[in-house]
């Protein structure tokens, strides 16, 4: 069974469209705690080489300075300065939602 969420945001350059689809491969990503307040741990069955986080308006969040590498498939993300709300993590073709309190 495949669930999908289409997020569309209108920016200064027109419409930005980000298509996030939940699929069986999503089980490869584990995030905890969820909901989170300050720190979010991200694990993937495979190496984490490219991680992207989007808000619900489809805007890519810059997280370069907030990541600590624990090992090749686990990261610690400081979300203390994120605005409270729902976010979507994408690693490769997999995605997961998390809530920032």
PETA-V386738 format. One record per residue. N is the residue number from 0. RES is the residue in three letters. D_CENTER is the distance of its C-alpha to the mean C-alpha in Angstrom with 2 decimals. Layout:
BEGIN
n=(N	N)
res=(RES	RES)
d_center=(D_CENTER	D_CENTER)
END
This chain:
BEGIN
n=(0	1	2	3	4	5	6	7	8	9	10	11	12	13	14	15	16	17	18	19	20	21	22	23	24	25	26	27	28	29	30	31	32	33	34	35	36	37	38	39	40	41	42	43	44	45	46	47	48	49	50	51	52	53	54	55	56	57	58	59	60	61	62	63	64	65	66	67	68	69	70	71	72	73	74	75	76	77	78	79	80	81	82	83	84	85	86	87	88	89	90	91	92	93	94	95	96	97	98	99	100)
res=(UNK	UNK	UNK	UNK	UNK	UNK	UNK	UNK	UNK	UNK	UNK	UNK	UNK	UNK	UNK	UNK	UNK	UNK	UNK	UNK	UNK	UNK	UNK	UNK	UNK	UNK	UNK	UNK	UNK	UNK	UNK	UNK	UNK	UNK	UNK	UNK	UNK	UNK	UNK	UNK	UNK	UNK	UNK	UNK	UNK	UNK	UNK	UNK	UNK	UNK	UNK	UNK	UNK	UNK	UNK	UNK	UNK	UNK	UNK	UNK	UNK	UNK	UNK	UNK	UNK	UNK	UNK	UNK	UNK	UNK	UNK	UNK	UNK	UNK	UNK	UNK	UNK	UNK	UNK	UNK	UNK	UNK	UNK	UNK	UNK	UNK	UNK	UNK	UNK	UNK	UNK	UNK	UNK	UNK	UNK	UNK	UNK	UNK	UNK	UNK	UNK)
d_center=(21.12	18.30	16.41	14.91	13.58	14.69	13.44	16.16	16.80	20.10	20.21	23.29	23.51	23.39	20.80	17.35	16.00	12.59	12.96	10.26	12.25	12.07	14.64	16.48	14.46	11.47	13.68	13.19	9.85	10.81	9.23	11.98	13.41	11.85	12.78	12.71	14.86	14.81	13.27	10.32	11.14	9.14	11.64	12.14	15.63	15.96	15.60	12.35	13.53	10.91	7.28	5.75	3.74	6.01	8.32	10.53	12.96	11.00	11.24	9.36	8.98	11.16	10.22	13.09	15.35	13.18	12.48	15.24	15.79	17.35	18.24	17.39	14.87	13.64	12.03	12.47	10.35	12.58	11.18	14.83	15.07	12.18	13.95	14.03	12.17	9.41	5.82	3.63	1.28	4.89	7.66	10.90	11.57	9.52	6.60	6.08	6.29	7.16	10.03	11.22	15.03)
END
